Amino acid sequence: MKYISTRGNAPAKNFTEILLGGLAPDGGLYLPEQYPQVTRAELDTWRNLSYADLAFAVLSKFATDIPANDLRAIINKTYTAAVYSNGRADADFTQITPLRTLEKGVHILELSNGPTLAFKDMAMQLIGNLFEYALDKQHDELNILGATSGDTGSAAEYAMRGKRGIRVFMLSPHGKMSAFQRAQMYSLQEKNIFNIAINGMFDDAQDMVKAVSNDHAFKAKYKIGTVNSINWARVSAQIVYYFKGYFAATQSNDEQVAYAVPSGNFGNICAGHIARMMGLPIAQLILATNENDVLDEFFRTGIYRPRGTDHTYATSSPSMDISKASNFERFMFDLLKRDASKVREFWSQVEAGGAFNIRDSASWRDLPQFGFASGKSNHADRLKTIRETWQKYKVMIDPHTADGLKVGLEQRRPDLPLICLETALPAKFEETIIEALQRKPERPAGLESIENLPQRVEIMDAKVENLKEYIAANVPSMVK
């Protein structure tokens, strides 16, 4: 399988050729030349597979240049119950992503049982093993540059810490994440982990990563790669749990479902879009935003209008405090019938600080066929949903999952089972849980006092040259 850029001016490459990078050379994002199709016979066969076997079946369609035995070994190393249980015994963690039923037709797909208690582990643990495999084959090194609004950073760092030939430079918005999220990242003492807190919002950090990635000479000299969801391997790994959740919530492959997805950078729901394009019977993809409702505005009005960091709110679901959603470009490429010239036109407007409007176009008329619905949630909604879910079901959810559940219940078709994707364990957002429930969430063993650990972080203004100087100063001279 070959991969092409959403902007149409980069050569087609295979999976391992794009694995260690992020943006295509033309500034676009990679997607398969065409999505592999899943037959009814395959769905019937896949329904009873373990998570690891299902991951192998799905990812074999995308990573066609990795020998099957190697790919299976990487996947089996990644998806084990020991990694995804956190010592808990209240669910069947051999399933990796157990389905929790709140009531008939309403479910939460648990994705937050990995080492950093967030759904990002589902892909990042796999990427860590894929990177190690590829670098070993190439006898090479990689300097990972990423930006995080909360959970990507810790998931990446835990997946990469101590791995040979890999360094991680992770940008985060200074003071904008929860105390637990900051502690998870900044307390890591491994010499290959570098945390950088940016004076600004997530969008500033993300723009810095893109600027470095678009400096092709610097990127090549310092061997820069990425683990943000602009990396195709992240999205492809997330496709797997859409299939797993569907099989867990249905009795047969004749049924359809609705997925509710808390959305910030559009990577998680983009994976659902691709699963649907492959043939998974998803009738609705319900996108939930918080007060930063750029994506909800698009699906309601046809206008994509990033607000800029001065108008991006700091909220109690901080991982969704994003204005410019990187992966949205992948969806627009499909919506625009893969017209790369149109993508280039629209994103030149966005990158200049503007907006685009498809309301009067054929693309707006085509939008319903992709199954999207959307809605937004605010702080009061989050508290109310957390409180009601606890009172009614004795299930404690984090504020991002609360956004997803609230919007999902509002927007779903009543004839469809609703599967809400869990974002993180409540322990990562203790302050909001206490406000909602007047009680602290339980923490997995070993994380009771993580905020008291020594922290190591560099605070930096949002200037690309400062970042380049920092990377150059911390990469061994042999790479220079």
Secondary structure, 3 states (H helix, E strand, C coil): CCEEECCCCCCCECHHHHHCCCCCCCCCCEEECCCCCCCHHHHHHHCCCCHHHHHHHHHCCCCCCCCHHHHHHHHHHHCCCCCCCCCCCCCCHHHCCCEEEEECCEEEECCCCCCCCECCHHHHHHHHHHHHHHHHHHCCCEEEEEECCCCHHHHHHHHHCCCCCEEEEEEEECCCCCHHHHHHHHCCCCCCEEEEEEECCHHHHHHHHHHHHHCHHHHHHCCEECCCCCCHHHHHHHHHHHHHHHHHHCCCCCCCEEEEEECCCCHHHHHHHHHHHHCCCEEEEEEEECCCCHHHHHHHHCEECCCCHHHCCCCCCHHHCCCCCCCHHHHHHHHCCCCHHHHHHHHHHHHCCCCEECCCCHHHHHHHHHCEEEEECCHHHHHHHHHHHHHHHCCCCCHHHHHHHHHHHHHCCCCCCEEEECCECHHHHHHHHHHHHCCCCCCCCCCCCHHHCCCCCEEEECCHHHHHHHHHHHCCHHHC
